[in-house]
């Protein structure tokens, strides 16, 4: 009888100052400037010592990011969120970004 190994859990990078808030469940949204998706809906990903699960992912223009999204991402305003997400290149209002809804999960789940 062969035993299957559990699939390895890839990591998702968050800025050090946001990591604890992600794992505490205070940050439930991330905006990413990727050429292609790096996560999938329902996937679990390591964040520091914890795990997150992706609830939804969609490709949208940055202009569609709402104030509620900004708060869920742990930022004070859209420009701060734009600057954080722009590490891979400039983000204009029409730049397509990935809007990722997520939640922290217990490592025992």
C-alpha positions, 0 to 999 in steps of 0.5 A, spaced: 500 500 500 503 506 497 502 512 501 501 519 497 505 525 500 501 531 501 503 536 495 507 541 497 505 548 499 508 554 495 508 561 499 505 567 497 510 574 499 507 579 503 511 585 506 513 584 513 509 589 516 503 586 513 504 579 514 501 578 521 495 582 519 494 577 513 495 571 518 490 574 523 485 575 518 485 583 518 487 583 511 483 579 506 484 582 499 491 583 495 492 586 489 498 583 484 501 586 478 503 579 475 503 577 468 499 571 469 496 568 475 500 565 481 495 563 485 488 559 484 481 559 487 481 554 493 489 554 493 492 554 500 499 558 500 504 559 506 505 566 508 511 566 513 509 561 519 501 560 517 497 559 511 492 563 507 486 560 502 484 564 496 477 565 495 477 568 489 481 571 483 479 576 478 483 580 473 481 587 473 483 594 471 486 598 477 480 603 476 475 598 479 479 597 486 474 600 491 475 604 497 472 597 501 478 593 497 483 598 499 481 597 507 481 590 506 488 590 503 490 594 509 492 600 506 490 607 508 488 609 500 488 607 493 495 611 492 498 607 497 495 600 495 498 602 488 505 604 490 505 597 494 502 593 488 507 597 483 513 593 485 513 589 478 512 596 474 508 602 474 500 602 475 495 606 471 488 606 472 487 602 466 493 597 468 490 590 469 491 587 476 489 581 480 484 582 485 485 576 490 480 575 496 483 570 501 483 568 508 487 565 513 487 558 515 489 554 521 495 549 519 491 544 523 485 545 517 
